[in-house]
Amino acid sequence: MKFKAIVLDIDGTITHKDRRLNLRAAEALHALDIPVVLATGNISCYAMAAAKLIGLGGYVIAENGGLVLTGYDKLPLVSNHIEECEKAFTFLSKHYNLTKLDPEYRKTEIALSRDFDLEKAREILKSQDFEVDIIDTKYAIHIKSNEINKSTGLKNIAKLMGLNPADFVAVGDSVNDAEMIRSAGFGIAVANGDAEAKNAADHVTKASYGDGAVEAIEYLRSKGCI
């Protein structure tokens, strides 16, 4: 099957372990003849800067699906679930000294420093009826709506692009990529990926991080998928 677009996570997927952009991966993405979407738990300006530096078209899923953009001069599509996340944060702050990351830029979720016990925090939140998930992406801990993830972001951006999620290949490495990988027409996890990402994938690369993304693109080309 020929796929019409590809969506890739950034950190841990097209980077080195230390989060430097893998230039081989950047070159491979820039050379593709299909639209490339960058999907991240990070803020939109981070994703847009990465897209610009790689030379991509500005298709972005940010904040774990809460915000999508279809170009550098386009207005974002933004979910309206931040209030529920703030309530959960206020409640959790009674138990932990939490540090928000990029609070002035995040519009749909809350990102926190990874310096508290996540499993205990999950148990504390379970005692309440907050409609949120709390996840660790290995770079930050996120309080996000349980109605929003990278899969919902993929569905939204696909619609805006005149495509379906099944038209995409999805490549990722983390727990927050698993839903997106499942929703795409074909899913790939890089070798350094979490168990959740690998279990969701149709194919797992032998190489890790950005080299894994390069291997994924080479694999898709060899199969005539892109």
Helices and strands as residue ranges (DSSP letters): E 5-9, H 23-30, E 36-39, H 44-54, E 59-62, G 63-65, E 67-70, E 77-78, H 82-92, E 100-101, E 110-112, H 118-126, E 132-136, E 141-145, H 150-160, G 165-167, E 168-172, G 175-177, H 178-183, E 186-189, H 195-200, E 203-204, H 209-222
